[in-house]
Amino acid sequence: MRIFLISALFATSAFTAQAAGIERANYGKLPQLGSAIAMIYDEQTGEPVYSKNVNTVVPIASITKLMTAMVILDAHLPLDEPITITREDRDRLKGTKSRLKDGLTLSRGDLLTLALMASENRAAAALARTYPGGTPVLVAMMNAKARELGMDDTHFQGPVGLHSENVSTARDLVKMVLAAQRYEHIQRASTQARHVVQINARQSLRFGNTNPLVRSRNWEIGLSKTGYISEAGRCLVMQAKLSERPTVIVLLDSWGKNTRVGDANRIKSWMERPTRVTRQSRMR
């Protein structure tokens, strides 16, 4: 695994936060996480609350679709424009299946929503194919936007997330989540519990969000994206309010089926339980 420094400023903030023992002083000891890579970032302070292998460059699977969506929305393409699924949109790399059959026509907005909340691979492929200049131009724009955001250890080989060459670090993904929050469509679509698309007058398809936490009343989630391929393990990035503080959570390379969700719940409980200082103050 290669480890890179993203920027002197960001690295200094991370070091300062850890050296000061932010997670110990404010929240006590964090329960052990099952994800190999993790970062908890406090948007109010602009500093990490917790870091684990955050400079390690790893595959990010369908977390990729956040960047795909940003680039498409940056182009201001009409979201009501109809796009027809074709054989070209099939996954020939991993052989994943899809409920979006050849010949089905949906709006660009519906395809964006399905790519973000249901992680629909054919939806993302169709969006890339119909981008001005096609998929190669879209991927080039994705890499250009990564550079613009200071994501220096990030590279995209494809728009869907099936390529193991789509790599990043937890530090870089915090930057991507912060940028993606500025897009209302991404916020709304990625946190929808379900989405229904109409095939014809009699038929419709119902899709569910790949992140079960968006259906929980205990969470206030502003943005969400999951990912999985065998090379990446199970991944999750979220923006959520924890203890009334806007927080970015990045969990990568989690091999257990439910580990990324369990880790997120452990982080929430850790940040929202009464601190040791508070308990001592009450005793006095």
Phi, psi and omega in degrees: 000133178265143180240130183235153170266127182284312177200153182298321181295311181295319180295320179296319178299317181297316181296317180299317180298316182288321181297325179283351179066045183303315184292330180280317186290321186265327190237355186082195184276128179287133175301152181297134180261145179275344178284137182291332182230134182208146172213135174241122188238124180272114183291333181290318180270341184070025182228152175287138174272329181209140180221138178214109179055040190284349178261001183283127181274120185220160172298146184240002174051224188284359168303334175313323188297339174297317179291320176304314181294319181298315182295319179295317179292327177298331182282352179054041176285147181297124183286343179268002180291130180286138178231131182259129177291135179232174178300333180296339183274356180292149178277105178260002180268311182248346180074026179291152182266166180210149175271356177271102186275157176305135179094347179287133180246125177228164178285158176301323179297318177297318180295321177298315180298316180294322179295323184278313188269326180256359181054041183288115185291318180293328176298314179295320179296319179293321177298319179291318181299324184266006174290143180306118184096348177086187185302316181302321180291319178301313181298320177298321179291326177297316179291325177294320180291325176300317178296319180299325181276000181079020179272073190286344180253025182244139176216139178245130176258336181208167185271351189262319183114005181278340178283129176290348177282352172284104188231157177196185174237165177298322178300314180296322182291331172300317179297321180292319178296317179299321178289319182295334179298339183282356181255113183300320182297320180293316178302309185293311185293319186287345181250002175294137177288325182206162178212135181246131176244141182269123178275313176205192184298334184250341187243145175215160177240133179252130180240145178249156178289138180287350177255106183295342182293338180291344178266001182269134177288346182277351183245142171243092189257129180262340180198145183207143171203133176255168175201151174200127156218163186300325182288336184260341190071192181268132187236155177206130169237142181212152163244128183209163174268123176234123186054039179065016179247129176294125189225140174255130178244129175237123179231120184233155175056054175255117188270338177286144184301322183250008187293319183296321178290319177299318178298318179299318179293323177295320179296317180298313179298320181296316184281339185256355179282156179301138180284163179299321180297318180297317180296320180294322180296321180293325181294327179286000000 
